[in-house]
Amino acid sequence: MNHVDYWILITKTGDLGGGSPLQFFKCDGKVDDKDLELFINKLATPEAMYLADLGGSLPPRFFKSDGKVDGKDFALFLLCYKGLGP
């Protein structure tokens, strides 16, 4: 079976992008200040929102995406930022 016009992004959880100028999807294999800036500014780029939807439920759990980016996702992102994510 062939699929056209599809792509798969494989990256580290929390690695939202990078580069100069800073861009979503330009992943560099690190979770750092660039990713924090992108997470905070994710509302400016709705097409990249799913990158920041890291999980949901209570307590927050990775890979339980709920279709929104909120404090649960930020808590999970901070774990990645500290090197404690999956």
C-alpha positions in Angstrom: 0.0 0.0 0.0 1.3 3.5 -0.9 0.5 6.7 0.9 1.2 10.1 -0.6 1.2 13.5 1.1 1.8 12.0 4.6 4.8 12.4 6.8 5.9 11.1 10.2 7.9 13.1 12.7 10.0 11.1 15.1 11.6 13.1 17.9 12.3 13.2 21.6 9.2 14.0 23.7 9.2 17.7 24.4 11.5 18.5 21.5 9.2 20.9 19.7 11.6 22.6 17.4 14.7 24.8 17.2 16.8 26.6 14.6 17.4 30.2 14.0 14.9 31.7 13.5 13.0 29.5 16.0 10.6 27.2 14.3 8.2 24.4 15.2 9.1 21.0 13.7 12.8 21.9 13.3 13.7 19.4 16.0 17.3 19.2 17.2 17.1 16.2 19.6 17.2 18.3 22.7 14.6 19.7 25.1 16.0 23.1 26.0 15.1 26.8 26.2 14.1 26.9 22.6 11.5 24.3 23.2 10.3 26.1 26.3 9.8 29.3 24.2 7.9 27.3 21.5 5.7 25.7 24.1 4.8 29.0 25.6 4.1 30.5 22.2 2.2 27.5 20.8 -1.0 29.4 20.5 0.6 31.5 17.8 1.0 28.4 15.6 -2.2 26.3 15.8 -1.0 23.8 13.2 1.8 22.8 15.6 -0.4 22.5 18.7 -0.4 18.7 18.7 3.4 18.8 19.5 2.6 20.5 22.8 -0.3 18.2 23.7 1.9 15.8 25.6 -0.7 14.1 27.7 -3.7 14.5 30.0 -5.7 12.9 32.8 -5.1 13.3 36.5 -2.4 12.9 37.5 -0.9 14.0 34.2 0.4 11.1 32.1 2.4 11.1 28.9 0.8 10.0 25.7 -2.8 10.4 27.0 -3.4 13.3 24.7 -6.7 15.1 25.2 -6.8 17.5 22.3 -5.9 20.6 24.3 -2.8 22.2 25.6 -3.1 23.2 29.3 -1.3 23.0 32.6 -1.1 19.2 32.5 0.9 19.4 29.3 3.1 22.1 30.8 3.8 19.9 33.8 4.8 17.0 31.5 6.9 19.4 29.4 8.8 20.5 32.5 9.6 16.9 33.3 11.2 16.6 29.8 13.0 19.9 30.3 14.5 18.5 33.5 15.5 15.3 31.7 12.9 13.2 33.5 10.5 12.6 30.6 10.2 9.4 28.6 
